Amino acid sequence: MSNMKTVEVVYNTRERAGEKSPGKIYSEKLKVRRRREWRGLKDTLFDYSRWCYLMFGVLGKFILNPRNVKGFLRYRWMMSYLFVPHGMDKFTIGLRDEALRITHYAMNYVIADVTQAIHNCFRGDRRVGNDVAYSEKCCITDENSMVPFVMGFDKEKMHTILREVPTMFASNIFHQFNVMHYLDVAQQNGIPGDVCPMPEAEAGVSMDDDFCVLGACAVQNNTTCDGSLMGNGIIAKRLEKQYGIPTYQLATPLRHQEEDVIDYAVEQIKGAIAFIEEHTGEKWEWPVYFEAARRVNVATRCRNAQLEINSTPYPQFFGAVFSLYNDTNYMGNAGRDPYFEVLDKKLLKLAEQGYKEKRMYAKEYRHRAIVWGVQPQYVIDMLYWMVQCWGVVPLVDMLSVINKDMIAETDTPENREQAFRDMAMLNMQMIMRNHTHGGYKVLVDELWDLCEKMNADVVMMWEHMSCKALNGMHGMFEEQGRERGIHIMWVNHDLCDPRVFTRSAIRDQVNRYMRTVMREEPLDPSLEHIPDDEAY
Amino acid sequence: MKDLKHLIYFENLLQQANNELIAEAKKKGGIAVAYTCENVPEPLLNLGKCFSIRLHAPQTGSMDIATYYMTNLLCEPSRALLERAIEGGYNFADCVITPDGCTMINRCVENMELLKTMGQDNPNFFHEYMEIAFKNTPADYDLSVLQCTNHILKPLQEHYGVDISDKAIRKAVEKHNKLVKVIREIGEFRKGDKPRITGYEFHVLCLATYVCPVDLIMKKLEETLEELKTREPDEKDWRCKILLVGSEVDDSSFIKLIEDNGAMVACDRFCFGSYPGRTEIVLNDEEDALTQVCRHYIQNCQCPRMMNQEKVYSRKQYVADLAAEYDVDGIIYQQVKFCDPWAYERMLGSSMLIHDYGYPVLSIDRPYNASSSAGQLRTRVQAFVESIEIKKIQRGGTK
């Protein structure tokens, strides 16, 4: 232990308003919490106003549309969205002041974005809205897909539908048991239980014929792993053979750090664009592309600035919401929605204000952690719990360590060529795969660079037990972490299957490490064991 | 049947990765080019004094150290190879060329590199990682040419002064085709009601062609071919004939286990089998040899990670065509446990071969070393053989 790196403990000089022990609001008997958290008058009012916004401004508006009610009754996964308000509360445990506002503004928009995606799916869905004219202008794509290849299509004319996001990715966040059925379907059909459950569940949804059916065409991508590549084949078979929706396989090179794959990646992007043009009849427009590229750069600048703040003793925007926000903005949006620009700036302003005021999420920051690996969907509140319970502040997670460079944003003949390289680069370096593929340097070496840069003494290592790319470097992380004096806190999970590791089994791994290795007591004992294994 | 004259010789060669022929070839000044994936164009690893050696880990027992480095959730071949590398079993290698094909094998080789398991006494030793094509398009051919140039040819030339000219590539292809011709001819004897070679014997010969310097086994392969032409087949009838599809089979006892249950493995379509690995490369004189070799490998590739739908469907058609050609009664789709590409391919392939092509299919996962799960595997195969027999009876045929 003496060789291990230590960081200076940072103390919160402010007393937290309202509830002192938020662990008390969890209940063993209920599937939701006993009551809402009391955060002092001002923050409780803010929190409640956002709850009202979600209930009435987003979800109420959605359900008033009869088409959406029909969709709700047709699709099993829609059940998850009954629990969105409860799901939102998972992210705000113990939060006050700027942190509460940042979390609400960011996550509320992510929810609104997913709601809009469901609305769009139902509109074109052959079984629900069956708006044929709309559907013929839609291109569907994968949940984990980066979408630069649609940046130059006017989103009012050509609609990009990430139909796996509401079906599987987001629904699992709001209802931990939701995906189990689709995993069972996939396994009943012969896919083993040892592959990554995310593409497996998506394949299961397809086998269960529980995806919305719409679109003039589909673009699939070999996103993050062998499993996601292989699952696409199953999904494409149903799309093509049963529903007559042509699919394009956008092959994205894995060794994205090598210059000699760029030309191929560019060709693939060009192929995807031509394919969409052919099937939707819409044309690529360079002014639309460069406007989106400008917004991508705004997002990149804001994200870089957020990370700068997070390298100081007073990090402001972190945890699952930072990751989900980046996921939505960087991957799913890619500069197409103008509101993200407004929101990016708003969130940065709040973070700067919080930094200036030295706002903290907990009463002490004892350790500074880099979170590496892939977070489990069903314990999405884990990082907030970790900082509140143990004072381990998650400075940044792997999924948020993405492109830091600007792309060409001015429309010139040279930049039009450069644009394809930029799109190819963004596509290759999409979230997660930019670290899990491309060789050990981007997975292992970059982690230590980040620890140095952000002054971290702990790596909280999510070990998603079916993620072969991460697990394949297990020993290297151990050995090299030891050499550098960095604590490696392994936390096993199975991404979206709570039967393998329950929420408490996941948290207990941190509890054990903190007690036995760090020899510490929790900052908030009410949170050490919380009875939410059966909660949504 | 009378034992093949050289069978024990070939069996012995498979007993260790660093077999006696590798030492002999190196003694003669050969350069051992180690590789791990069938997608790497093999003739390019056999230029001039180079000889290709596909890494395998026979007699695998404990994989504890590799499991520490890669956890027990990675496929057993990747862990077995790493374990063997740590033990020093691949110290003969003068370089390792690996495609970023399946993630686990890629990670395995990265661990080998980081742990400096090879090349300690060889200043010219190098590791190279390649991008491998995903589809069958001209862009993929270009990618493959560039990758082979940058990650095979140039490093071999720079580190070992290997001649990488068009002429040298053509010569290597010629050598490759000679081998293919012999192996394919040997494989032809698996056809018919009275096959003259068993699936097990063929597997031993075929595997040897990947893990030994080909020049040093050619003579014995040719002698075996001649021997087969006059070999008297067994009088006994096989209960059924099957086609084996899936992940690499490095453990010939797995084939033996299947055949011990009366199911002859009449055809092999798995990584490092004879289909499609031992297919003739036809070169013309108009185009450079490298481009033609790369195109051949992509067009003939049956790897599950090829992602365009034409390839996805044609892989099943390929299996169905082989099943028809070899007149098999059933198909076994198998994967080594934790192999993601074959996990999905096995599911889709077995489903399509049953429903679209009408073949009985056994779909199983298995350990790298079949003996560690022999009882379970035997039970599955026995049941499959019986089900095929029952179907035959129900159709009015005889056993």
Boltz contact constraints between the chains, C-beta under 6 A:
constraints:
  - contact:
      token1: [A, 190]
      token2: [B, 347]
      max_distance: 6.0
  - contact:
      token1: [A, 190]
      token2: [B, 363]
      max_distance: 6.0
  - contact:
      token1: [A, 191]
      token2: [B, 347]
      max_distance: 6.0
  - contact:
      token1: [A, 192]
      token2: [B, 343]
      max_distance: 6.0
  - contact:
      token1: [A, 194]
      token2: [B, 338]
      max_distance: 6.0
  - contact:
      token1: [A, 195]
      token2: [B, 340]
      max_distance: 6.0
  - contact:
      token1: [A, 195]
      token2: [B, 343]
      max_distance: 6.0
  - contact:
      token1: [A, 222]
      token2: [B, 307]
      max_distance: 6.0
  - contact:
      token1: [A, 226]
      token2: [B, 102]
      max_distance: 6.0
  - contact:
      token1: [A, 226]
      token2: [B, 103]
      max_distance: 6.0
  - contact:
      token1: [A, 226]
      token2: [B, 340]
      max_distance: 6.0
  - contact:
      token1: [A, 226]
      token2: [B, 341]
      max_distance: 6.0
  - contact:
      token1: [A, 227]
      token2: [B, 340]
      max_distance: 6.0
  - contact:
      token1: [A, 229]
      token2: [B, 307]
      max_distance: 6.0
  - contact:
      token1: [A, 230]
      token2: [B, 341]
      max_distance: 6.0
  - contact:
      token1: [A, 230]
      token2: [B, 344]
      max_distance: 6.0
  - contact:
      token1: [A, 233]
      token2: [B, 312]
      max_distance: 6.0
  - contact:
      token1: [A, 234]
      token2: [B, 348]
      max_distance: 6.0
  - contact:
      token1: [A, 236]
      token2: [B, 309]
      max_distance: 6.0
  - contact:
      token1: [A, 249]
      token2: [B, 307]
      max_distance: 6.0
  - contact:
      token1: [A, 249]
      token2: [B, 308]
      max_distance: 6.0
  - contact:
      token1: [A, 251]
      token2: [B, 134]
      max_distance: 6.0
  - contact:
      token1: [A, 251]
      token2: [B, 135]
      max_distance: 6.0
  - contact:
      token1: [A, 253]
      token2: [B, 131]
      max_distance: 6.0
  - contact:
      token1: [A, 254]
      token2: [B, 100]
      max_distance: 6.0
  - contact:
      token1: [A, 255]
      token2: [B, 100]
      max_distance: 6.0
  - contact:
      token1: [A, 255]
      token2: [B, 131]
      max_distance: 6.0
  - contact:
      token1: [A, 260]
      token2: [B, 146]
      max_distance: 6.0
  - contact:
      token1: [A, 260]
      token2: [B, 150]
      max_distance: 6.0
  - contact:
      token1: [A, 261]
      token2: [B, 131]
      max_distance: 6.0
  - contact:
      token1: [A, 264]
      token2: [B, 139]
      max_distance: 6.0
  - contact:
      token1: [A, 264]
      token2: [B, 143]
      max_distance: 6.0
  - contact:
      token1: [A, 267]
      token2: [B, 139]
      max_distance: 6.0
  - contact:
      token1: [A, 440]
      token2: [B, 110]
      max_distance: 6.0
  - contact:
      token1: [A, 465]
      token2: [B, 73]
      max_distance: 6.0
  - contact:
      token1: [A, 468]
      token2: [B, 74]
      max_distance: 6.0
  - contact:
      token1: [A, 468]
      token2: [B, 103]
      max_distance: 6.0
  - contact:
      token1: [A, 468]
      token2: [B, 104]
      max_distance: 6.0
  - contact:
      token1: [A, 469]
      token2: [B, 103]
      max_distance: 6.0
  - contact:
      token1: [A, 471]
      token2: [B, 71]
      max_distance: 6.0
  - contact:
      token1: [A, 471]
      token2: [B, 73]
      max_distance: 6.0
  - contact:
      token1: [A, 471]
      token2: [B, 74]
      max_distance: 6.0
  - contact:
      token1: [A, 472]
      token2: [B, 70]
      max_distance: 6.0
  - contact:
      token1: [A, 472]
      token2: [B, 74]
      max_distance: 6.0
  - contact:
      token1: [A, 472]
      token2: [B, 107]
      max_distance: 6.0
  - contact:
      token1: [A, 474]
      token2: [B, 71]
      max_distance: 6.0
  - contact:
      token1: [A, 475]
      token2: [B, 68]
      max_distance: 6.0
  - contact:
      token1: [A, 475]
      token2: [B, 69]
      max_distance: 6.0
  - contact:
      token1: [A, 476]
      token2: [B, 114]
      max_distance: 6.0
